[in-house]
Amino acid sequence: MSTDSVKLLILRASPYAMRAILALEAKGVKYELIEEDLSAQSQLWLESNPVYKKIPVLLHGGKAIPESLFIVLYVDEAWPERAAFFPKDLYARAMTHFWGDFIDKKSGFTQLDAKPFFNGTGIGYADIFLAPLAAWFRLFVELAGIRAPTAEEAPKLHKFFNAIREHTATKVAFPDPDELLSYVILHLKRTMAA
Ligand SMILES: N[C@@H](CCC(=O)N[C@@H](CS)C(=O)NCC(=O)O)C(=O)O
């Protein structure tokens, strides 16, 4: 297990940052959260992700890893002792990559088999990609006026959302729903005023 210092640059409402937090929490890694401000990018932020200038960025032993997808993969390999994010079977691994990528591109959940997670009872790679939708769902409903599917209409999704919300890793990764809502409203107001 690596003992180098671990820091994670986040924005509180960022679903991408939530993925990185979930990965570290699921692995039980000790880390420091550095909360950034979207309206004033810090020197550390710009220096650690000079190409895309996006959050999250993982700092491990002073080395910066950008992009949530690569952070999750990195965390899985840097701390292999606990809660592997991929199944051992080669085909199942390939399909886990496939669905993680699909969710990343389309926020889809067709393959969700409600076990309750993609590969059974433990949170894994594809779950980490889909999980932030559980935190953001209320915002889609309240801000965009989207009607939420009922448990009868989308039983697998409800089962997944319930399981993910109860998972200990989400206690840190998901902000309080009211805080998330006010953060996003504030950001929208700032964007519209700019
Ligand atoms: N592909 C990136 C996307 C990250 C991203 O879009 N982050 C947003 C916050 S949700 C950001 O840093 N925005 C700042 C900006 O665009 O200036 C990932 O998966 O990490």
PDBQT file of the ligand as one rigid body, heavy atoms in Angstrom, charges set to zero:
ROOT
HETATM    1  N1  LIG A 201     -13.502  14.786 -18.377  1.00  0.00    +0.000 N 
HETATM    2  C1  LIG A 201     -13.309  15.426 -17.106  1.00  0.00    +0.000 C 
HETATM    3  C2  LIG A 201     -14.419  16.436 -16.878  1.00  0.00    +0.000 C 
HETATM    4  C3  LIG A 201     -14.180  17.261 -15.619  1.00  0.00    +0.000 C 
HETATM    5  C4  LIG A 201     -15.017  18.526 -15.605  1.00  0.00    +0.000 C 
HETATM    6  O1  LIG A 201     -15.764  18.847 -16.557  1.00  0.00    +0.000 OA
HETATM    7  N2  LIG A 201     -14.888  19.276 -14.506  1.00  0.00    +0.000 N 
HETATM    8  C5  LIG A 201     -15.571  20.555 -14.387  1.00  0.00    +0.000 C 
HETATM    9  C6  LIG A 201     -16.347  20.591 -13.073  1.00  0.00    +0.000 C 
HETATM   10  S1  LIG A 201     -17.721  19.487 -13.098  1.00  0.00    +0.000 SA
HETATM   11  C7  LIG A 201     -14.547  21.668 -14.315  1.00  0.00    +0.000 C 
HETATM   12  O2  LIG A 201     -13.460  21.503 -13.813  1.00  0.00    +0.000 OA
HETATM   13  N3  LIG A 201     -14.906  22.837 -14.830  1.00  0.00    +0.000 N 
HETATM   14  C8  LIG A 201     -14.059  23.994 -14.759  1.00  0.00    +0.000 C 
HETATM   15  C9  LIG A 201     -13.948  24.725 -16.041  1.00  0.00    +0.000 C 
HETATM   16  O3  LIG A 201     -14.442  24.242 -17.059  1.00  0.00    +0.000 OA
HETATM   17  O4  LIG A 201     -13.364  25.814 -16.002  1.00  0.00    +0.000 OA
HETATM   18  C10 LIG A 201     -13.272  14.353 -16.001  1.00  0.00    +0.000 C 
HETATM   19  O5  LIG A 201     -13.864  13.283 -16.212  1.00  0.00    +0.000 OA
HETATM   20  O6  LIG A 201     -12.614  14.570 -14.971  1.00  0.00    +0.000 OA
ENDROOT
TORSDOF 0
